[in-house]
Amino acid sequence: MNSENSITILFLASDPSDASRLRLGQELRDIQQRLQLAKQREKFVL
């Protein structure tokens, strides 16, 4: 893959201990799944 033509997506997550449980793992899996379904999926690096 040519890095000049790719789009890098940085996924940052934080789960504060005093907040209700976040579904960060599920959110990441959802993003990965959507990227795999994209027409130009080879352009994205997560």
Secondary structure as UniProt FT lines:
FT   TURN            3..5
FT   STRAND          7..8
FT   TURN            17..18
FT   HELIX           24..37
FT   TURN            39..40
FT   HELIX           41..43
FT   STRAND          44..45
//
